[in-house]
Amino acid sequence: MTFENILIEPVLSEKTNELREQGKYVFKVASAASKIEIKEAVRKLFDVKVVDCTVMNVYGKMKRVRGRPGRTSSWKKAIVRLAPGETIKVFEGV
């Protein structure tokens, strides 16, 4: 897996904006990616020092589509903590 395939997209919400102030960034990642692969991908792509990585599986929610039960897709989320003073400029709007 290449680094571009590991990080799918950033997760942008009010909660992740608050985490970003603490130096934590949230990404939607490939389901087969490990913590070590995620840390390496963030380090290489954004040229920052990664201190910690927390990974969790987000299970799909039950929904109704045209009156029939359905389910949204499950996905994997990673919260990456950077060293103090490090930022990812793409998120800061610079």
MDAnalysis code that builds the backbone (N, CA, C; Angstrom):
import MDAnalysis as mda
import numpy as np

u = mda.Universe.empty(282, n_residues=94, atom_resindex=np.repeat(np.arange(94), 3), trajectory=True)
u.add_TopologyAttr("name", ["N", "CA", "C"] * 94)
u.add_TopologyAttr("resid", np.arange(1, 95))
u.add_TopologyAttr("resname", ["MET", "THR", "PHE", "GLU", "ASN", "ILE", "LEU", "ILE", "GLU", "PRO", "VAL", "LEU", "SER", "GLU", "LYS", "THR", "ASN", "GLU", "LEU", "ARG", "GLU", "GLN", "GLY", "LYS", "TYR", "VAL", "PHE", "LYS", "VAL", "ALA", "SER", "ALA", "ALA", "SER", "LYS", "ILE", "GLU", "ILE", "LYS", "GLU", "ALA", "VAL", "ARG", "LYS", "LEU", "PHE", "ASP", "VAL", "LYS", "VAL", "VAL", "ASP", "CYS", "THR", "VAL", "MET", "ASN", "VAL", "TYR", "GLY", "LYS", "MET", "LYS", "ARG", "VAL", "ARG", "GLY", "ARG", "PRO", "GLY", "ARG", "THR", "SER", "SER", "TRP", "LYS", "LYS", "ALA", "ILE", "VAL", "ARG", "LEU", "ALA", "PRO", "GLY", "GLU", "THR", "ILE", "LYS", "VAL", "PHE", "GLU", "GLY", "VAL"])
u.atoms.positions = np.array([
    [0.839, -1.176, 0.000],
    [0.000, 0.000, 0.000],
    [0.890, 1.248, 0.000],
    [0.561, 2.199, -0.851],
    [1.332, 3.443, -0.877],
    [0.763, 4.410, 0.163],
    [1.559, 5.442, 0.475],
    [1.135, 6.398, 1.498],
    [-0.133, 7.138, 1.093],
    [-0.291, 7.410, -0.198],
    [-1.484, 8.108, -0.668],
    [-2.737, 7.259, -0.514],
    [-2.584, 5.930, -0.555],
    [-3.730, 5.035, -0.420],
    [-4.111, 4.779, 1.036],
    [-3.190, 5.027, 1.959],
    [-3.474, 4.785, 3.370],
    [-4.402, 5.863, 3.917],
    [-4.071, 7.134, 3.680],
    [-4.912, 8.239, 4.149],
    [-5.954, 8.534, 3.085],
    [-7.214, 8.281, 3.372],
    [-8.280, 8.478, 2.387],
    [-8.727, 9.930, 2.363],
    [-9.083, 10.478, 3.531],
    [-9.528, 11.871, 3.599],
    [-9.492, 12.336, 5.047],
    [-9.378, 13.638, 5.266],
    [-9.468, 14.148, 6.636],
    [-10.925, 14.170, 7.092],
    [-11.124, 14.068, 8.380],
    [-12.458, 14.160, 8.960],
    [-12.595, 15.577, 9.508],
    [-13.539, 16.346, 8.970],
    [-13.723, 17.734, 9.377],
    [-15.070, 17.889, 10.068],
    [-15.033, 18.230, 11.340],
    [-16.246, 18.468, 12.119],
    [-15.882, 19.415, 13.255],
    [-16.863, 19.791, 14.041],
    [-16.599, 20.681, 15.170],
    [-15.690, 20.008, 16.188],
    [-15.900, 18.737, 16.419],
    [-15.086, 18.017, 17.395],
    [-13.631, 17.899, 16.927],
    [-13.429, 17.628, 15.642],
    [-12.059, 17.516, 15.142],
    [-11.367, 18.881, 15.106],
    [-12.135, 19.959, 14.939],
    [-11.543, 21.290, 15.016],
    [-11.017, 21.577, 16.418],
    [-11.722, 21.131, 17.440],
    [-11.249, 21.292, 18.807],
    [-10.014, 20.429, 19.062],
    [-9.994, 19.214, 18.505],
    [-8.831, 18.340, 18.655],
    [-7.602, 18.931, 17.965],
    [-7.818, 19.609, 16.841],
    [-6.708, 20.198, 16.094],
    [-5.978, 21.251, 16.931],
    [-6.700, 21.962, 17.799],
    [-6.067, 22.931, 18.685],
    [-5.138, 22.257, 19.690],
    [-5.361, 20.976, 19.959],
    [-4.514, 20.204, 20.863],
    [-3.379, 19.493, 20.118],
    [-3.294, 19.706, 18.807],
    [-2.252, 19.059, 18.013],
    [-2.635, 17.680, 17.525],
    [-3.938, 17.370, 17.498],
    [-4.412, 16.063, 17.041],
    [-5.191, 16.249, 15.742],
    [-4.920, 15.394, 14.768],
    [-5.567, 15.453, 13.465],
    [-6.259, 14.128, 13.201],
    [-7.460, 14.182, 12.606],
    [-8.276, 12.990, 12.407],
    [-8.386, 12.690, 10.916],
    [-8.160, 11.424, 10.553],
    [-8.205, 10.996, 9.162],
    [-9.071, 9.754, 9.026],
    [-9.731, 9.635, 7.874],
    [-10.359, 8.389, 7.466],
    [-9.262, 7.613, 6.755],
    [-9.005, 6.377, 7.180],
    [-7.881, 5.604, 6.644],
    [-8.367, 4.289, 6.059],
    [-7.476, 3.647, 5.319],
    [-7.783, 2.343, 4.734],
    [-7.995, 1.328, 5.848],
    [-8.942, 0.430, 5.657],
    [-9.289, -0.522, 6.709],
    [-8.168, -1.519, 7.000],
    [-7.270, -1.736, 6.059],
    [-6.173, -2.684, 6.258],
    [-4.921, -2.023, 6.831],
    [-4.947, -0.700, 7.039],
    [-3.753, 0.026, 7.503],
    [-3.539, -0.183, 8.997],
    [-2.270, -0.316, 9.379],
    [-1.921, -0.459, 10.794],
    [-1.474, 0.895, 11.345],
    [-1.295, 0.960, 12.674],
    [-0.856, 2.205, 13.300],
    [0.490, 2.666, 12.763],
    [1.395, 1.738, 12.596],
    [2.742, 2.077, 12.125],
    [2.684, 2.621, 10.704],
    [1.885, 2.017, 9.842],
    [1.738, 2.505, 8.468],
    [1.110, 3.893, 8.429],
    [0.135, 4.139, 9.297],
    [-0.521, 5.452, 9.337],
    [0.450, 6.522, 9.808],
    [1.212, 6.226, 10.855],
    [2.204, 7.189, 11.349],
    [3.229, 7.526, 10.272],
    [3.705, 6.523, 9.582],
    [4.702, 6.725, 8.526],
    [4.117, 7.530, 7.372],
    [2.863, 7.270, 7.007],
    [2.227, 7.999, 5.910],
    [2.070, 9.478, 6.248],
    [1.636, 9.794, 7.466],
    [1.485, 11.195, 7.876],
    [2.848, 11.872, 7.922],
    [3.847, 11.169, 8.426],
    [5.195, 11.735, 8.512],
    [5.760, 12.051, 7.131],
    [5.593, 11.145, 6.198],
    [6.141, 11.339, 4.847],
    [5.352, 12.370, 4.039],
    [4.016, 12.321, 4.095],
    [3.206, 13.197, 3.255],
    [3.202, 14.645, 3.726],
    [3.207, 14.868, 5.053],
    [3.082, 16.224, 5.572],
    [4.371, 16.748, 6.197],
    [5.421, 15.933, 6.257],
    [6.729, 16.324, 6.785],
    [6.612, 16.860, 8.216],
    [5.998, 16.059, 9.098],
    [5.831, 16.412, 10.503],
    [6.285, 15.234, 11.366],
    [6.504, 15.501, 12.644],
    [6.898, 14.446, 13.581],
    [5.651, 13.947, 14.305],
    [5.355, 12.666, 14.161],
    [4.178, 12.050, 14.769],
    [4.578, 11.420, 16.096],
    [3.843, 11.760, 17.161],
    [4.125, 11.238, 18.489],
    [3.294, 9.994, 18.770],
    [1.999, 10.032, 18.407],
    [1.101, 8.947, 18.777],
    [0.021, 8.787, 17.722],
    [-0.554, 7.593, 17.649],
    [-1.638, 7.318, 16.711],
    [-2.649, 6.402, 17.389],
    [-3.899, 6.832, 17.389],
    [-4.993, 6.030, 17.930],
    [-5.906, 5.644, 16.781],
    [-6.264, 4.371, 16.704],
    [-7.065, 3.871, 15.582],
    [-8.335, 3.232, 16.121],
    [-9.454, 3.485, 15.434],
    [-10.713, 2.867, 15.833],
    [-11.553, 2.545, 14.613],
    [-12.376, 1.532, 14.723],
    [-13.319, 1.174, 13.677],
    [-14.654, 1.831, 13.977],
    [-15.210, 2.536, 12.988],
    [-16.511, 3.180, 13.121],
    [-17.500, 2.304, 12.360],
    [-18.423, 1.720, 13.079],
    [-19.372, 0.812, 12.461],
    [-20.518, 1.582, 11.811],
    [-21.053, 1.052, 10.717],
    [-22.140, 1.694, 9.993],
    [-23.418, 1.724, 10.806],
    [-24.207, 2.767, 10.580],
    [-25.462, 2.930, 11.298],
    [-26.610, 2.344, 10.478],
    [-27.634, 1.900, 11.181],
    [-28.828, 1.401, 10.514],
    [-29.630, 2.592, 9.983],
    [-30.031, 2.542, 8.738],
    [-30.841, 3.576, 8.099],
    [-31.985, 2.898, 7.369],
    [-32.948, 3.705, 6.958],
    [-34.056, 3.179, 6.162],
    [-33.981, 3.822, 4.787],
    [-34.014, 2.998, 3.752],
    [-33.973, 3.468, 2.373],
    [-35.231, 2.969, 1.685],
    [-36.087, 3.906, 1.289],
    [-37.364, 3.569, 0.643],
    [-38.180, 2.575, 1.465],
    [-38.179, 2.782, 2.772],
    [-38.970, 1.944, 3.655],
    [-38.318, 0.646, 4.058],
    [-37.186, 0.319, 3.489],
    [-36.505, -0.925, 3.813],
    [-35.252, -0.625, 4.652],
    [-34.938, -1.524, 5.558],
    [-33.741, -1.280, 6.380],
    [-32.464, -1.410, 5.561],
    [-31.511, -0.556, 5.878],
    [-30.211, -0.583, 5.224],
    [-29.145, -0.196, 6.226],
    [-27.931, -0.087, 5.784],
    [-26.818, 0.231, 6.674],
    [-25.808, 1.091, 5.929],
    [-25.261, 2.114, 6.617],
    [-24.187, 2.905, 6.024],
    [-22.891, 2.109, 6.122],
    [-21.897, 2.484, 5.368],
    [-20.637, 1.758, 5.344],
    [-19.847, 1.947, 6.633],
    [-19.158, 0.905, 7.050],
    [-18.233, 0.994, 8.164],
    [-16.910, 1.526, 7.650],
    [-16.139, 2.201, 8.525],
    [-14.852, 2.753, 8.117],
    [-13.905, 2.827, 9.305],
    [-12.648, 3.107, 9.020],
    [-11.619, 3.150, 10.049],
    [-11.150, 4.582, 10.228],
    [-11.021, 5.006, 11.493],
    [-10.633, 6.372, 11.813],
    [-9.328, 6.359, 12.596],
    [-8.441, 7.314, 12.281],
    [-7.175, 7.436, 12.991],
    [-7.040, 8.853, 13.533],
    [-6.676, 8.965, 14.817],
    [-6.377, 10.252, 15.436],
    [-4.871, 10.286, 15.636],
    [-4.221, 11.234, 14.953],
    [-2.767, 11.327, 14.956],
    [-2.361, 12.533, 15.788],
    [-1.493, 12.324, 16.786],
    [-1.011, 13.416, 17.625],
    [0.397, 13.786, 17.179],
    [0.606, 15.076, 16.946],
    [1.893, 15.571, 16.487],
    [2.705, 16.103, 17.660],
    [4.007, 16.256, 17.432],
    [4.894, 16.823, 18.443],
    [4.494, 18.275, 18.710],
    [4.760, 18.789, 19.910],
    [4.412, 20.185, 20.210],
    [5.074, 21.149, 19.228],
    [4.285, 22.104, 18.747],
    [4.789, 23.076, 17.790],
    [4.631, 22.675, 16.337],
    [4.303, 21.425, 16.069],
    [4.118, 20.939, 14.693],
    [2.665, 21.158, 14.276],
    [2.457, 21.534, 13.024],
    [1.114, 21.659, 12.460],
    [1.134, 21.151, 11.031],
    [-0.032, 20.804, 10.528],
    [-0.185, 20.448, 9.119],
    [-0.784, 21.669, 8.446],
    [-0.039, 22.290, 7.567],
    [-0.428, 23.577, 6.974],
    [-1.684, 23.481, 6.118],
    [-1.979, 22.329, 5.560],
    [-3.171, 22.168, 4.725],
    [-4.427, 22.439, 5.556],
    [-4.431, 22.021, 6.813],
    [-5.583, 22.221, 7.682],
    [-5.680, 23.652, 8.188],
    [-4.562, 24.332, 8.289],
    [-4.549, 25.686, 8.841],
    [-4.954, 26.736, 7.824],
    [-5.092, 26.384, 6.560],
    [-5.513, 27.323, 5.543],
    [-4.397, 28.218, 5.050],
    [-3.144, 27.808, 5.230],
    [-1.991, 28.605, 4.790],
    [-1.582, 28.194, 3.400],
])
